[in-house]
Amino acid sequence: MVSDLREAMLLLCGLEALAALYWVVHPMSTWPASSGLRGLTLALLCGNSVLGVAAVSRRSARCALALIGAYAAFVGCLVADFGLSHPSGCRCKRRPE
């Protein structure tokens, strides 16, 4: 079971690396809205891939904790971009009184 989990983690890291490579080669013009946020999300995606491989190959708890932190930052960047790109969708609709 442990080897299956390690293989799944390596597969996920490979998919993250391929996704980062795809987004570098074929940049989406509207995602993320700012170029700084785009660079940060690509760097975090590559970092997630490297940290995942390091955590699996070294069996390191520190690398795994760093991977969790980097993934949380990656998701936070995506949420921030969604909030900045779609401000009209974040408004609360009030009922008429």
C-alpha positions in Angstrom: 0.0 0.0 0.0 2.8 2.4 0.8 4.5 1.8 -2.6 1.1 2.5 -4.3 0.9 5.8 -2.4 4.4 6.7 -3.4 3.7 5.9 -7.0 0.5 8.0 -7.0 2.4 10.9 -5.4 5.1 10.7 -8.1 2.4 10.6 -10.8 0.8 13.7 -9.3 4.1 15.5 -9.2 4.7 14.6 -12.9 1.3 16.0 -13.8 2.0 19.2 -12.0 5.3 19.6 -13.8 3.6 19.0 -17.2 0.9 21.5 -16.3 3.5 24.1 -15.5 5.3 23.4 -18.7 2.1 23.6 -20.7 1.2 27.0 -19.2 4.7 28.3 -19.9 4.6 27.3 -23.6 0.9 28.2 -24.1 0.2 31.1 -21.9 -3.5 31.9 -21.3 -4.0 35.6 -21.9 -6.7 36.0 -19.3 -5.4 33.7 -16.6 -4.3 35.0 -14.1 -5.1 38.6 -14.6 -1.8 40.1 -13.4 1.5 38.9 -14.8 3.1 38.9 -11.4 0.4 36.5 -10.1 0.9 34.4 -13.2 4.6 34.1 -12.5 4.0 33.3 -8.9 1.5 30.6 -9.6 3.8 29.0 -12.2 6.7 29.1 -9.7 4.6 27.5 -7.0 3.4 24.8 -9.3 7.0 24.0 -10.2 7.9 24.1 -6.6 5.1 21.8 -5.7 6.4 19.3 -8.2 10.0 19.4 -6.9 9.0 19.3 -3.3 6.7 16.3 -3.9 9.5 14.3 -5.6 11.9 15.3 -2.8 9.4 14.2 -0.1 8.8 10.9 -1.8 12.4 10.1 -2.7 13.9 11.2 0.7 10.9 10.1 2.8 11.3 13.5 4.5 8.6 14.9 6.7 10.1 18.4 6.4 9.7 18.3 2.6 6.1 17.0 3.0 5.3 19.9 5.3 6.9 22.4 2.9 4.8 20.8 0.1 1.6 21.4 2.1 2.6 25.0 2.6 3.5 25.6 -1.0 0.2 23.9 -2.2 -1.8 26.1 0.2 0.0 29.2 -1.2 -0.8 28.0 -4.7 -4.5 27.5 -3.9 -4.5 30.9 -2.2 -3.1 32.6 -5.4 -5.8 31.0 -7.5 -8.5 32.1 -5.1 -7.0 35.7 -5.0 -7.0 35.8 -8.8 -10.6 34.6 -9.0 -11.6 37.3 -6.5 -9.7 40.0 -8.4 -10.9 38.9 -11.8 -14.6 38.5 -10.9 -15.4 41.3 -8.4 -19.0 41.5 -9.5 -19.6 37.9 -8.6 -18.5 38.5 -5.0 -21.2 41.0 -4.1 -23.9 40.0 -1.7 -27.4 40.5 -3.1 -29.6 42.2 -0.6 -33.3 41.6 -0.3 -35.5 44.7 -0.9 -36.9 45.9 2.4 
